[in-house]
Amino acid sequence: MVKLLLGREEVGSDKPDNEGRTPLSHAAKEGHEGAVKMLLGREEVNPDNPDNKGRTPFSYAAGNWHCSATTEGVVKLLLGREEVSSNKPDNNGRTPLSHAAETGLEGA
């Protein structure tokens, strides 16, 4: 579905929702590695774009409690991008590491 939508000219691949979250942010939070790869392949997608709470896609991926296997892949993809800050705090002063520590996932 993501690939199909990204093929449409009128679809904004980095357009935020009402909370400031981008498609990349949602995909990263849910551990959807394939969607993250597709979105990161788009020139207009900012991989370090914070939402209204100051959380970045990396912050959401690091705090993903769903599945450590998919989380680890997404985290590695995002960390491989030069533009991604691995220590950027959100509006509450929490870093991606603090979100990861909260989930207890060791692999990511």
VOGU-3710 file (C-alpha; in Angstrom, 3 decimals, decimal comma):
1> mvklllgree> 0,000/0,000/0,000  2,816/2,427/0,871  4,514/1,789/-2,469  1,248/2,350/-4,322  0,571/5,625/-2,522  4,127/6,876/-2,963  3,672/6,407/-6,696  0,939/9,045/-6,759  2,006/12,608/-7,443  -0,530/14,194/-5,087
11> vgsdkpdneg> 0,577/12,181/-2,047  2,913/14,096/0,268  5,446/11,586/1,551  6,600/13,909/4,355  3,298/15,657/5,091  2,640/15,752/8,856  -0,700/14,972/10,468  -2,409/17,179/13,076  0,086/16,021/15,710  3,041/16,836/13,468
21> rtplshaake> 3,800/13,162/12,841  4,975/12,176/9,385  4,448/8,857/7,608  8,059/7,981/8,483  7,357/8,624/12,151  4,338/6,292/12,090  6,210/3,564/10,174  9,192/3,801/12,530  7,006/3,572/15,631  5,294/0,433/14,366
31> ghegavkmll> 8,539/-1,197/13,224  7,540/-1,378/9,553  11,026/-1,755/8,118  9,919/-2,006/4,473  7,886/1,190/4,677  10,756/2,959/6,447  13,137/1,929/3,646  10,746/3,228/0,985  10,215/6,530/2,780  13,930/7,020/3,426
41> greevnpdnp> 14,460/6,582/-0,294  12,443/9,728/-0,968  14,479/12,915/-1,281  11,772/15,077/0,306  11,537/12,967/3,482  13,353/14,468/6,466  14,415/11,503/8,634  14,931/13,720/11,704  11,697/15,721/11,520  10,251/16,207/15,035
51> dnkgrtpfsy> 6,514/16,139/15,718  4,598/18,549/17,979  5,992/16,724/21,034  9,552/17,025/19,746  9,796/13,288/19,049  11,595/12,170/15,904  11,121/8,963/13,908  14,261/7,620/15,622  12,809/8,405/19,035  9,652/6,454/18,161
61> aagnwhcsat> 11,643/3,525/16,775  13,857/3,396/19,872  10,787/3,388/22,109  8,960/0,699/20,110  7,784/-2,034/22,447  6,023/-4,132/19,785  8,831/-6,350/18,524  12,559/-6,181/19,083  13,421/-7,811/15,720  11,608/-5,209/13,614
71> tegvvklllg> 12,621/-2,395/15,916  16,285/-3,246/15,556  16,086/-3,112/11,747  14,338/0,256/11,770  16,767/1,683/14,331  19,722/0,571/12,193  18,188/2,128/9,073  17,668/5,446/10,823  21,087/5,435/12,498  22,611/4,888/9,077
81> reevssnkpd> 21,376/8,292/7,997  23,728/11,214/8,550  20,831/13,594/9,246  19,488/11,585/12,196  20,472/12,799/15,642  20,670/9,841/18,006  20,569/12,026/21,110  17,986/14,709/20,296  15,708/15,268/23,316  11,958/15,678/22,898
91> nngrtplsha> 9,892/18,473/24,486  9,968/16,600/27,817  13,753/16,329/27,732  13,669/12,597/26,987  16,237/11,177/24,586  15,764/8,136/22,333  17,883/6,167/24,807  15,476/6,959/27,634  12,572/5,695/25,507  14,521/2,532/24,620
101> aetglega> 15,428/1,923/28,251  11,778/2,240/29,233  10,773/-0,548/26,844  13,519/-2,855/28,056  14,423/-4,021/24,545  18,091/-4,893/24,557  18,811/-5,657/20,897  17,882/-2,286/19,454
//
